Amino acid sequence: MQPIATFGLIVASAYAVLFGVMKLATARRWIDRSTAAFWIFISPWVFGFLLFTAGPMVYSLVLSFFDWNLLDPASFVGLDNYQKAAADPLLGQAIKVTLLYAVLSVPLSTALSLAVALLMNTKVRGIHFFRTVWYLPSLVTGVAQTILFLWVFNPTYGLLNGVLDVFGVHGPAWFNSTFWSLPAVVLMSLWTVGGNMIIYLAGLQDVPVELYEAAEIDGSGRWQRFWNITLPQISPVIFFNVVTGLIGAMQVFTQGYIVTQAGGGPDNSLLFLVLYLYKNAFEFFQMGYASALAWILLVMILILTALVFRGSAFWVFYEAGRPTKENRVRTP
Amino acid sequence: MSGPRELSRPGKAFAFLSLLVGSFVFAYPFLWMVATSLRTNQGVARAGINLWPIQWRFANYTEGLASFPFWRYLGNSVLSTVIPVVGTVLISSLAGFAFARIPARGAGVTFAVVLATMLLPGEVTIVPQFILFRTLNMMDTLYPIILPALFGSPFFIFLFRQFYLRLPTALTDAARIDGAGWFRTWWSIYLPLSQPIVVAAAVLQFMSSWNNFLTPAIYLTTDTWKTLPLALAGFSSVNSTDTTLLMATTIVVIAPCIAIFFLAQRHIVGGISFSGIR
């Protein structure tokens, strides 16, 4: 049987059950007709979630207590995989690399995209041109971007060391250097700040002008207005970008894979956590250990996100009841 | 630097100049890539940071594309991009409409779950998904790349819901009085009205599917189904000296993204701005 036919059959039977249950439930008046319609409308997402997210997550948690190489029958090993993880120096290195990357790239890209957005929000000439030029690089992502930067950072023929030469500086070996390879990936990530910049720009343009006018009448200076009006007003936008940026940074894979030919780089200086997970699963076929790594990654991301959410109480400003962007239609 | 209006003349000049210098720095790697794709191999060694090729070589493009089954890979990339784009936009719009307009028990809690799933890293599920698709006998096919993207994305559902919430409820009432069911109301009124979000979501999904690397790298092993990013990755490891061909091929691969950006620029900027505001 064609593989897609099996899949189609699974989906079709799921829908047969769903429609049956909804019909029965409305007939017996357990739920009203609109509730039934609601569940049918969101059912594709629910099925996708169960099949490709929730189900696999439970499965991988179970798998993390087994030893399985895909060929021999899986054997239950209890907490062995987690004990192995605790003593695995490569995992320690992968966590170090990943956290260092997140800690460097998220604040730097936040600061850069916010600074550029502030500059663009000054009614400067040629804003459309600037916006396009700054945004365009974020279209060159993944493999294409990494390949380009392999050559930008090439120690001999590369663009960056060529520029440094002009200033009489002998540039480092970048991706071939234990120390400079991670900073190079961070620099590379800064090239695609355009998307965040546009989000900040929109946030800045939504700050009510009356606030600035009132502050001006009160005689406050430019920095005071920035600290007391602009930053609090756009803090929810910053918060959103920091959370998504952090989650994205913890999942970096393609850059490390392409730069190091899936190796990990000099002294494993580019062994990102997801790359290490990938190697364990699809090179060493240690499905149980890879699943344990996946859960360690998940817990790390959840803790980091929780910390940012916790900390947000101190710096994110939500104005209660203001009919803001939330209720206004933005016509692009 | 706060209010848009009160900047002094030197302040404005400073902003303009910084942006200009920054644009130059940001555009340079890109232009340099285009220049490299048009040089001879000897030219690369001598060029350094110069942009203008001394000897033009357009054959890099034809030779780069001839070095792997380009049309086959292109077809696979198109398939594994277009189907998820259409699927995810329709499904997300449908769900967003339900969350915004259909009164139902449990809707609020379900929406919170949708939002929470945005925080989940997809990488956690790569091992079990691999086992699932292996069991379904779908190794080395496009199904593992296409199927998970068909069921709507929490982020797009959120965008559509926010957009539909801002439309007047009178639209729904009028349609329902005319006898239209929920599905007709969505399909012939709400979906067409949400064109800006449709375009923005389609473009974002296009970019992520077109550039997708992790899942193709896991599932696709033969030329039959490989996609363009895999070609680039393979290229860079096999002929690592042929920079010129590699750059030419890279430009061909990213060209659709850039073309789409210029076609839909207004909507992308609008959609991205809309998406970032909570």
Interface residues (C-beta under 8 A of the other chain):
Chain A: P3 I4 T6 F7 I31 S34 T35 A37 F38 W39 F41 I42 P44 W45 F47 G48 F49 L51 F52 T53 G55 P56 M57 Y59 S60 L63 L70 V116 L118 L119 M120 N121 T122 K123 V124 R125 G126 F129 F130 R131 T132 V133 W134 Y135 L136 P137 L139 V140 T141 G142 V143 A144 I147 L148 F149 L150 W151 V152 Y157 L159 G162 V163 D165 V166 W191 G195 N196 I198 I199 Y200 L201 A202 G203 Q205 D206 V209 Y212 E216 R222 R225 F226 I229 T230 P236 V237 F240 N241 V243 I247 M250 Q251 F253 T254 Y257 I258 Q261 V274 L277 Y278 A281 F282 M287 A290 S291 A294 W295 L297 L298 I301 L302 T305 K325 E326 N327 R328 V329 R330 T331 P332
Chain B: M1 S2 G3 P4 R5 E6 L7 G11 K12 A15 F16 S18 L19 L20 G22 S23 F26 A27 Y28 P29 F30 W32 M33 T36 V44 A45 A47 G48 I49 I91 S92 L94 A95 F97 A98 F99 I102 P103 A104 R105 G106 A107 T110 V114 T117 L119 L120 P121 G122 E123 V124 T125 I126 V127 P128 Q129 F130 I131 L132 R134 L136 N137 M138 T141 Y143 L147 P148 L150 F151 G152 P154 I157 Q162 F163 L165 R166 G181 W182 W186 P196 A200 M207 N211 N212 F213 L214 A217 I218 P229 L232 A233 S236 S237 T243 L246 M247 T250 V253 I254 C257 I258 F261 Q265 R266 H267 V269 G270 G271 I272 S273 F274 S275 G276 I277 R278
